[in-house]
Amino acid sequence: MTVAARPALVDHRLTKRFDLALAALTLALVGLGLVALRSIEVEGVPTYFRKQIAWALIGGLGMLAGAWLGHERLQRRLAHLYVLNIALLTAVLIAGHETKGSLRWFAVGSFRMQPSEFAKLFVILTLAALFHKYRERVDKPGTVLLSLAHIAVPMVLILRQPDLGTSLSLVAIWFGMAFIAGVPLRYLGAVLVCGALLFGLAARTGMIREYQLKRLWVCFNPGADPRGAGYQVNQARIAIGSGRVFGKGMGHGTQSQGEFIPERQTDFVFTVLAEEGGFLLTTATVALFGALVPRGWHIVGGTSDGIGRLVGAGVLSMVSFHGLVNMAMNMGLGPVTGVPLPLISYGGSSMLVTLTGIGLILGVGIRRDPLVF
């Protein structure tokens, strides 16, 4: 009597398509972030470092889950995901934990969860399905307006927290996905113009706070408010310049260790790398991002899965926007918007969302062609 063989949990033919290069680049950036966080610990108590290791491990599981399960299973629950997204963003405004005048987190003890981070992944998944559903009419104004309405509700709720940086990241995600979906350039240009006009209206009505406008102004005139809105940018520029070529050594930065740089573990972690690792380490950081994003596009561009291509475009647009904006604001080339540096800045929600998103891209690569039996 023979015993029937049990089916394998994962087809080994799929594992051969796992993109080791993208995974290695991702892990290298996570490692850089851990090095930076370890270097700024005070009195040998590695709070940020240990917590980030835990979140990196959880995010690693999310990356593997995204790769092996793929986006297809999530596509079956799109309506539920969109409702959950809106419910979480509404609930945090009602019962969220307030920090520095912002309602962005749910907090239970030392555990904090930021719904706006998960909103980006939810928007990517649901918007991909919307563009794919109307792919034959993507060049029609009605489809463009429907897709904009799709992101407008979460955007308004996130602006109410207030969180301008995450709201703008949803816009960047929309542009990246709309371009890949085939929305005509004339419509993209029109949306850009209308967006600028709406930004001005939001500023006049108070939806965009005064301190956020000051940060924008300081970007063009850093000396305008050196002790107020310009303080972070000026301190960051001093730190980056003092790092020179080889840096001061990890754990020996005068600006970083002297706590002159606010939010050095999150928004300004790139400054820590620049001061303590110098031009060499910052170049390595930029090079890793410069290799990760094209590698992701290589995977996305080689798939015949229409929804998978759109999901990958959304994730890569998110990572590109966050990386460029964060490094620009650290160098004084852009306004301080509170956008984290992907995979490097401290933050569990951001780490989990980014790693899971990269996992979905890996999953697209694994299933880029149907298996032949």
TORTOR-622160 format. One record per residue (C-alpha): x, y, z; residue number from 1. Coordinates in nm, 3 decimals. Example, Ala and Ser with C-alpha at 12.3 -4.5 7.8 and 13.67 -1.06 7.14 Angstrom:
# TORTOR-622160
+---------+---------+---------+-----+
!      px !      py !      pz ! num !
+---------+---------+---------+-----+
!   1.230 !  -0.450 !   0.780 !   1 !
!   1.367 !  -0.106 !   0.714 !   2 !
+---------+---------+---------+-----+
***
This chain:
# TORTOR-622160
+---------+---------+---------+-----+
!      px !      py !      pz ! num !
+---------+---------+---------+-----+
!   0.000 !   0.000 !   0.000 !   1 !
!   0.152 !   0.328 !  -0.105 !   2 !
!   0.110 !   0.662 !   0.065 !   3 !
!   0.029 !   0.958 !  -0.158 !   4 !
!   0.290 !   1.231 !  -0.147 !   5 !
!   0.181 !   1.553 !   0.016 !   6 !
!   0.175 !   1.858 !  -0.211 !   7 !
!   0.461 !   2.099 !  -0.151 !   8 !
!   0.372 !   2.420 !   0.031 !   9 !
!   0.562 !   2.619 !  -0.232 !  10 !
!   0.637 !   2.499 !  -0.584 !  11 !
!   1.016 !   2.480 !  -0.613 !  12 !
!   0.995 !   2.605 !  -0.970 !  13 !
!   0.869 !   2.933 !  -0.826 !  14 !
!   1.157 !   2.962 !  -0.578 !  15 !
!   1.403 !   2.961 !  -0.867 !  16 !
!   1.252 !   3.290 !  -0.984 !  17 !
!   1.300 !   3.463 !  -0.650 !  18 !
!   1.505 !   3.776 !  -0.725 !  19 !
!   1.801 !   3.753 !  -0.488 !  20 !
!   1.946 !   4.083 !  -0.612 !  21 !
!   1.640 !   4.286 !  -0.507 !  22 !
!   1.623 !   4.103 !  -0.174 !  23 !
!   1.995 !   4.162 !  -0.109 !  24 !
!   1.970 !   4.535 !  -0.189 !  25 !
!   1.671 !   4.562 !   0.045 !  26 !
!   1.850 !   4.390 !   0.331 !  27 !
!   2.161 !   4.605 !   0.276 !  28 !
!   1.954 !   4.922 !   0.325 !  29 !
!   1.791 !   4.777 !   0.638 !  30 !
!   2.140 !   4.701 !   0.769 !  31 !
!   2.253 !   5.060 !   0.704 !  32 !
!   1.958 !   5.186 !   0.905 !  33 !
!   2.047 !   4.959 !   1.197 !  34 !
!   2.406 !   5.084 !   1.191 !  35 !
!   2.287 !   5.445 !   1.206 !  36 !
!   2.038 !   5.377 !   1.486 !  37 !
!   2.297 !   5.189 !   1.689 !  38 !
!   2.539 !   5.479 !   1.662 !  39 !
!   2.300 !   5.737 !   1.813 !  40 !
!   2.196 !   5.538 !   2.118 !  41 !
!   2.250 !   5.729 !   2.440 !  42 !
!   2.416 !   5.573 !   2.745 !  43 !
!   2.426 !   5.229 !   2.588 !  44 !
!   2.048 !   5.176 !   2.595 !  45 !
!   1.967 !   5.064 !   2.237 !  46 !
!   1.593 !   5.135 !   2.241 !  47 !
!   1.559 !   5.236 !   1.877 !  48 !
!   1.808 !   4.972 !   1.767 !  49 !
!   1.637 !   4.679 !   1.937 !  50 !
!   1.289 !   4.785 !   1.836 !  51 !
!   1.401 !   4.832 !   1.476 !  52 !
!   1.553 !   4.483 !   1.472 !  53 !
!   1.219 !   4.343 !   1.589 !  54 !
!   1.029 !   4.539 !   1.323 !  55 !
!   1.281 !   4.436 !   1.056 !  56 !
!   1.222 !   4.070 !   1.144 !  57 !
!   0.844 !   4.118 !   1.133 !  58 !
!   0.881 !   4.310 !   0.807 !  59 !
!   1.097 !   4.029 !   0.671 !  60 !
!   0.810 !   3.790 !   0.732 !  61 !
!   0.582 !   4.040 !   0.555 !  62 !
!   0.823 !   4.046 !   0.260 !  63 !
!   0.826 !   3.666 !   0.236 !  64 !
!   0.446 !   3.655 !   0.269 !  65 !
!   0.407 !   3.913 !  -0.007 !  66 !
!   0.643 !   3.716 !  -0.230 !  67 !
!   0.495 !   3.370 !  -0.180 !  68 !
!   0.128 !   3.461 !  -0.150 !  69 !
!   0.132 !   3.738 !  -0.411 !  70 !
!  -0.113 !   4.023 !  -0.461 !  71 !
!  -0.379 !   3.797 !  -0.613 !  72 !
!  -0.518 !   3.679 !  -0.279 !  73 !
!  -0.539 !   4.037 !  -0.151 !  74 !
!  -0.726 !   4.137 !  -0.467 !  75 !
!  -1.020 !   3.924 !  -0.352 !  76 !
!  -1.071 !   4.152 !  -0.052 !  77 !
!  -1.034 !   4.492 !  -0.215 !  78 !
!  -1.363 !   4.637 !  -0.091 !  79 !
!  -1.278 !   4.524 !   0.261 !  80 !
!  -0.929 !   4.678 !   0.235 !  81 !
!  -1.064 !   5.014 !   0.123 !  82 !
!  -1.325 !   5.024 !   0.401 !  83 !
!  -1.061 !   4.916 !   0.657 !  84 !
!  -0.831 !   5.191 !   0.533 !  85 !
!  -1.095 !   5.462 !   0.578 !  86 !
!  -1.206 !   5.320 !   0.914 !  87 !
!  -0.850 !   5.323 !   1.055 !  88 !
!  -0.780 !   5.677 !   0.930 !  89 !
!  -1.107 !   5.799 !   1.083 !  90 !
!  -1.054 !   5.615 !   1.411 !  91 !
!  -0.708 !   5.761 !   1.465 !  92 !
!  -0.855 !   6.113 !   1.443 !  93 !
!  -1.102 !   6.019 !   1.717 !  94 !
!  -0.904 !   5.796 !   1.949 !  95 !
!  -0.544 !   5.834 !   1.836 !  96 !
!  -0.243 !   5.917 !   2.050 !  97 !
!  -0.147 !   6.285 !   2.017 !  98 !
!   0.222 !   6.366 !   1.979 !  99 !
!   0.349 !   6.719 !   1.909 ! 100 !
!   0.004 !   6.829 !   1.799 ! 101 !
!  -0.049 !   6.540 !   1.556 ! 102 !
!  -0.297 !   6.253 !   1.574 ! 103 !
!  -0.119 !   5.987 !   1.370 ! 104 !
!  -0.077 !   5.683 !   1.594 ! 105 !
!  -0.263 !   5.424 !   1.792 ! 106 !
!  -0.062 !   5.362 !   2.110 ! 107 !
!  -0.081 !   5.072 !   2.355 ! 108 !
!   0.206 !   5.098 !   2.601 ! 109 !
!   0.526 !   5.127 !   2.401 ! 110 !
!   0.361 !   4.982 !   2.089 ! 111 !
!   0.253 !   5.234 !   1.825 ! 112 !
!   0.085 !   5.181 !   1.489 ! 113 !
!   0.051 !   5.448 !   1.222 ! 114 !
!  -0.255 !   5.392 !   0.999 ! 115 !
!  -0.139 !   5.643 !   0.736 ! 116 !
!   0.158 !   5.419 !   0.655 ! 117 !
!  -0.069 !   5.122 !   0.589 ! 118 !
!  -0.296 !   5.352 !   0.388 ! 119 !
!  -0.026 !   5.373 !   0.120 ! 120 !
!  -0.023 !   4.997 !   0.069 ! 121 !
!  -0.403 !   4.977 !   0.076 ! 122 !
!  -0.427 !   5.254 !  -0.185 ! 123 !
!  -0.171 !   5.081 !  -0.409 ! 124 !
!  -0.362 !   4.752 !  -0.406 ! 125 !
!  -0.706 !   4.901 !  -0.461 ! 126 !
!  -0.597 !   5.162 !  -0.715 ! 127 !
!  -0.420 !   4.893 !  -0.920 ! 128 !
!  -0.747 !   4.700 !  -0.943 ! 129 !
!  -0.937 !   5.015 !  -1.042 ! 130 !
!  -0.696 !   5.105 !  -1.323 ! 131 !
!  -0.695 !   4.745 !  -1.446 ! 132 !
!  -1.076 !   4.726 !  -1.442 ! 133 !
!  -1.105 !   5.039 !  -1.657 ! 134 !
!  -0.795 !   4.969 !  -1.869 ! 135 !
!  -0.995 !   5.003 !  -2.192 ! 136 !
!  -1.116 !   5.349 !  -2.085 ! 137 !
!  -0.804 !   5.479 !  -1.911 ! 138 !
!  -0.777 !   5.761 !  -2.164 ! 139 !
!  -1.120 !   5.896 !  -2.068 ! 140 !
!  -1.163 !   6.189 !  -1.824 ! 141 !
!  -1.418 !   5.990 !  -1.623 ! 142 !
!  -1.165 !   5.720 !  -1.539 ! 143 !
!  -0.907 !   5.977 !  -1.434 ! 144 !
!  -1.159 !   6.154 !  -1.209 ! 145 !
!  -1.270 !   5.823 !  -1.057 ! 146 !
!  -0.910 !   5.731 !  -0.974 ! 147 !
!  -0.853 !   6.073 !  -0.817 ! 148 !
!  -1.168 !   6.038 !  -0.608 ! 149 !
!  -1.035 !   5.699 !  -0.497 ! 150 !
!  -0.732 !   5.859 !  -0.329 ! 151 !
!  -0.905 !   6.184 !  -0.228 ! 152 !
!  -1.087 !   6.041 !   0.076 ! 153 !
!  -0.777 !   5.894 !   0.248 ! 154 !
!  -0.578 !   6.204 !   0.151 ! 155 !
!  -0.821 !   6.440 !   0.325 ! 156 !
!  -0.826 !   6.224 !   0.638 ! 157 !
!  -0.445 !   6.213 !   0.647 ! 158 !
!  -0.424 !   6.590 !   0.600 ! 159 !
!  -0.649 !   6.626 !   0.905 ! 160 !
!  -0.393 !   6.450 !   1.129 ! 161 !
!  -0.203 !   6.665 !   1.000 ! 162 !
!   0.046 !   6.474 !   0.780 ! 163 !
!   0.136 !   6.659 !   0.463 ! 164 !
!   0.424 !   6.427 !   0.369 ! 165 !
!   0.213 !   6.111 !   0.357 ! 166 !
!  -0.063 !   6.294 !   0.168 ! 167 !
!   0.190 !   6.397 !  -0.096 ! 168 !
!   0.319 !   6.040 !  -0.114 ! 169 !
!  -0.031 !   5.927 !  -0.216 ! 170 !
!  -0.016 !   6.183 !  -0.497 ! 171 !
!   0.323 !   6.046 !  -0.607 ! 172 !
!   0.184 !   5.692 !  -0.600 ! 173 !
!  -0.112 !   5.801 !  -0.814 ! 174 !
!   0.113 !   5.966 !  -1.073 ! 175 !
!   0.340 !   5.662 !  -1.100 ! 176 !
!   0.052 !   5.418 !  -1.135 ! 177 !
!  -0.145 !   5.643 !  -1.370 ! 178 !
!   0.155 !   5.675 !  -1.601 ! 179 !
!   0.207 !   5.297 !  -1.614 ! 180 !
!  -0.169 !   5.244 !  -1.660 ! 181 !
!  -0.154 !   5.460 !  -1.973 ! 182 !
!  -0.325 !   5.783 !  -1.862 ! 183 !
!  -0.244 !   6.044 !  -2.131 ! 184 !
!   0.025 !   6.297 !  -2.043 ! 185 !
!  -0.215 !   6.588 !  -2.103 ! 186 !
!  -0.433 !   6.461 !  -1.819 ! 187 !
!  -0.132 !   6.415 !  -1.591 ! 188 !
!  -0.031 !   6.774 !  -1.665 ! 189 !
!  -0.380 !   6.900 !  -1.596 ! 190 !
!  -0.389 !   6.715 !  -1.263 ! 191 !
!  -0.054 !   6.871 !  -1.171 ! 192 !
!  -0.186 !   7.222 !  -1.240 ! 193 !
!  -0.511 !   7.158 !  -1.053 ! 194 !
!  -0.311 !   7.013 !  -0.764 ! 195 !
!  -0.106 !   7.331 !  -0.737 ! 196 !
!  -0.424 !   7.539 !  -0.731 ! 197 !
!  -0.579 !   7.314 !  -0.464 ! 198 !
!  -0.262 !   7.342 !  -0.258 ! 199 !
!  -0.297 !   7.720 !  -0.264 ! 200 !
!  -0.663 !   7.691 !  -0.164 ! 201 !
!  -0.577 !   7.452 !   0.119 ! 202 !
!  -0.314 !   7.696 !   0.244 ! 203 !
!  -0.563 !   7.984 !   0.245 ! 204 !
!  -0.833 !   7.784 !   0.424 ! 205 !
!  -0.600 !   7.653 !   0.695 ! 206 !
!  -0.607 !   7.287 !   0.593 ! 207 !
!  -0.230 !   7.320 !   0.552 ! 208 !
!  -0.093 !   7.455 !   0.878 ! 209 !
!   0.115 !   7.770 !   0.916 ! 210 !
!   0.422 !   7.580 !   1.037 ! 211 !
!   0.409 !   7.362 !   0.725 ! 212 !
!   0.406 !   7.671 !   0.503 ! 213 !
!   0.700 !   7.814 !   0.698 ! 214 !
!   0.897 !   7.496 !   0.632 ! 215 !
!   0.827 !   7.538 !   0.262 ! 216 !
!   0.944 !   7.899 !   0.270 ! 217 !
!   1.260 !   7.811 !   0.465 ! 218 !
!   1.351 !   7.564 !   0.190 ! 219 !
!   1.406 !   7.860 !  -0.043 ! 220 !
!   1.550 !   8.089 !   0.225 ! 221 !
!   1.727 !   7.883 !   0.498 ! 222 !
!   1.839 !   8.192 !   0.688 ! 223 !
!   1.486 !   8.330 !   0.724 ! 224 !
!   1.411 !   8.163 !   1.058 ! 225 !
!   1.731 !   7.996 !   1.191 ! 226 !
!   1.593 !   7.932 !   1.541 ! 227 !
!   1.248 !   7.825 !   1.429 ! 228 !
!   1.137 !   7.661 !   1.105 ! 229 !
!   1.490 !   7.671 !   0.962 ! 230 !
!   1.661 !   7.515 !   1.264 ! 231 !
!   1.641 !   7.152 !   1.149 ! 232 !
!   1.764 !   7.224 !   0.798 ! 233 !
!   2.053 !   7.443 !   0.914 ! 234 !
!   2.172 !   7.187 !   1.171 ! 235 !
!   2.145 !   6.908 !   0.915 ! 236 !
!   2.352 !   7.100 !   0.662 ! 237 !
!   2.620 !   7.172 !   0.923 ! 238 !
!   2.635 !   6.802 !   1.012 ! 239 !
!   2.652 !   6.682 !   0.651 ! 240 !
!   2.925 !   6.932 !   0.565 ! 241 !
!   3.134 !   6.839 !   0.869 ! 242 !
!   3.136 !   6.472 !   0.768 ! 243 !
!   3.357 !   6.545 !   0.467 ! 244 !
!   3.490 !   6.240 !   0.279 ! 245 !
!   3.542 !   5.972 !   0.543 ! 246 !
!   3.318 !   6.096 !   0.823 ! 247 !
!   3.387 !   6.128 !   1.194 ! 248 !
!   3.329 !   5.761 !   1.266 ! 249 !
!   3.009 !   5.588 !   1.374 ! 250 !
!   2.910 !   5.711 !   1.718 ! 251 !
!   3.144 !   6.013 !   1.704 ! 252 !
!   2.942 !   6.276 !   1.523 ! 253 !
!   2.934 !   6.604 !   1.717 ! 254 !
!   2.598 !   6.716 !   1.579 ! 255 !
!   2.441 !   6.371 !   1.592 ! 256 !
!   2.570 !   6.272 !   1.934 ! 257 !
!   2.514 !   6.620 !   2.076 ! 258 !
!   2.145 !   6.590 !   1.985 ! 259 !
!   2.153 !   6.914 !   1.786 ! 260 !
!   1.956 !   6.738 !   1.511 ! 261 !
!   1.589 !   6.687 !   1.596 ! 262 !
!   1.430 !   6.356 !   1.495 ! 263 !
!   1.771 !   6.214 !   1.408 ! 264 !
!   1.633 !   5.859 !   1.429 ! 265 !
!   1.354 !   5.920 !   1.176 ! 266 !
!   1.338 !   6.224 !   0.945 ! 267 !
!   1.709 !   6.309 !   0.968 ! 268 !
!   1.876 !   5.969 !   0.989 ! 269 !
!   2.047 !   6.042 !   0.655 ! 270 !
!   2.225 !   6.327 !   0.830 ! 271 !
!   2.367 !   6.080 !   1.084 ! 272 !
!   2.504 !   5.865 !   0.802 ! 273 !
!   2.652 !   6.172 !   0.631 ! 274 !
!   2.824 !   6.315 !   0.941 ! 275 !
!   2.957 !   5.990 !   1.081 ! 276 !
!   3.015 !   5.799 !   0.755 ! 277 !
!   3.105 !   6.091 !   0.534 ! 278 !
!   3.074 !   6.121 !   0.159 ! 279 !
!   3.163 !   5.754 !   0.113 ! 280 !
!   2.874 !   5.618 !   0.321 ! 281 !
!   2.620 !   5.863 !   0.178 ! 282 !
!   2.732 !   5.769 !  -0.172 ! 283 !
!   2.686 !   5.403 !  -0.084 ! 284 !
!   2.336 !   5.480 !   0.048 ! 285 !
!   2.238 !   5.665 !  -0.269 ! 286 !
!   2.392 !   5.388 !  -0.482 ! 287 !
!   2.189 !   5.120 !  -0.303 ! 288 !
!   1.866 !   5.311 !  -0.368 ! 289 !
!   1.988 !   5.378 !  -0.721 ! 290 !
!   2.024 !   5.003 !  -0.773 ! 291 !
!   1.710 !   4.890 !  -0.586 ! 292 !
!   1.458 !   5.101 !  -0.777 ! 293 !
!   1.578 !   5.007 !  -1.130 ! 294 !
!   1.595 !   4.642 !  -1.023 ! 295 !
!   1.233 !   4.666 !  -0.914 ! 296 !
!   1.133 !   4.827 !  -1.245 ! 297 !
!   1.318 !   4.550 !  -1.428 ! 298 !
!   1.098 !   4.293 !  -1.254 ! 299 !
!   0.778 !   4.493 !  -1.301 ! 300 !
!   0.849 !   4.563 !  -1.667 ! 301 !
!   0.902 !   4.195 !  -1.744 ! 302 !
!   0.567 !   4.065 !  -1.623 ! 303 !
!   0.254 !   3.995 !  -1.824 ! 304 !
!   0.040 !   4.045 !  -1.510 ! 305 !
!  -0.138 !   4.378 !  -1.559 ! 306 !
!  -0.242 !   4.425 !  -1.197 ! 307 !
!   0.098 !   4.307 !  -1.073 ! 308 !
!   0.268 !   4.566 !  -1.293 ! 309 !
!   0.052 !   4.840 !  -1.143 ! 310 !
!   0.109 !   4.720 !  -0.785 ! 311 !
!   0.484 !   4.718 !  -0.846 ! 312 !
!   0.466 !   5.067 !  -1.000 ! 313 !
!   0.287 !   5.194 !  -0.690 ! 314 !
!   0.541 !   5.046 !  -0.449 ! 315 !
!   0.837 !   5.177 !  -0.650 ! 316 !
!   0.678 !   5.522 !  -0.680 ! 317 !
!   0.637 !   5.526 !  -0.301 ! 318 !
!   0.997 !   5.421 !  -0.236 ! 319 !
!   1.136 !   5.665 !  -0.494 ! 320 !
!   0.932 !   5.958 !  -0.362 ! 321 !
!   1.025 !   5.891 !  -0.001 ! 322 !
!   1.393 !   5.842 !  -0.078 ! 323 !
!   1.430 !   6.153 !  -0.294 ! 324 !
!   1.225 !   6.383 !  -0.068 ! 325 !
!   1.395 !   6.266 !   0.252 ! 326 !
!   1.749 !   6.306 !   0.120 ! 327 !
!   1.659 !   6.642 !  -0.038 ! 328 !
!   1.519 !   6.782 !   0.289 ! 329 !
!   1.826 !   6.657 !   0.479 ! 330 !
!   2.049 !   6.853 !   0.241 ! 331 !
!   1.830 !   7.163 !   0.249 ! 332 !
!   1.712 !   7.112 !  -0.108 ! 333 !
!   1.350 !   7.046 !  -0.012 ! 334 !
!   1.101 !   7.132 !   0.264 ! 335 !
!   1.084 !   6.933 !   0.587 ! 336 !
!   0.776 !   6.716 !   0.536 ! 337 !
!   0.828 !   6.432 !   0.784 ! 338 !
!   0.879 !   6.172 !   0.510 ! 339 !
!   1.092 !   5.877 !   0.635 ! 340 !
!   1.390 !   5.735 !   0.448 ! 341 !
!   1.264 !   5.391 !   0.336 ! 342 !
!   1.416 !   5.091 !   0.517 ! 343 !
!   1.656 !   5.315 !   0.710 ! 344 !
!   1.451 !   5.553 !   0.926 ! 345 !
!   1.323 !   5.423 !   1.256 ! 346 !
!   0.956 !   5.326 !   1.244 ! 347 !
!   0.779 !   4.994 !   1.263 ! 348 !
!   0.480 !   5.079 !   1.043 ! 349 !
!   0.699 !   5.222 !   0.768 ! 350 !
!   0.937 !   4.925 !   0.782 ! 351 !
!   0.655 !   4.670 !   0.766 ! 352 !
!   0.476 !   4.844 !   0.479 ! 353 !
!   0.792 !   4.896 !   0.272 ! 354 !
!   0.918 !   4.540 !   0.315 ! 355 !
!   0.575 !   4.393 !   0.240 ! 356 !
!   0.553 !   4.612 !  -0.072 ! 357 !
!   0.893 !   4.490 !  -0.191 ! 358 !
!   0.772 !   4.138 !  -0.119 ! 359 !
!   0.479 !   4.196 !  -0.354 ! 360 !
!   0.727 !   4.299 !  -0.626 ! 361 !
!   0.925 !   3.981 !  -0.562 ! 362 !
!   0.598 !   3.791 !  -0.596 ! 363 !
!   0.532 !   3.958 !  -0.931 ! 364 !
!   0.874 !   3.840 !  -1.047 ! 365 !
!   0.814 !   3.486 !  -0.923 ! 366 !
!   0.488 !   3.463 !  -1.122 ! 367 !
!   0.594 !   3.672 !  -1.423 ! 368 !
!   0.525 !   3.377 !  -1.656 ! 369 !
!   0.274 !   3.095 !  -1.607 ! 370 !
!   0.415 !   2.757 !  -1.508 ! 371 !
!   0.393 !   2.485 !  -1.772 ! 372 !
!   0.284 !   2.144 !  -1.641 ! 373 !
+---------+---------+---------+-----+
***
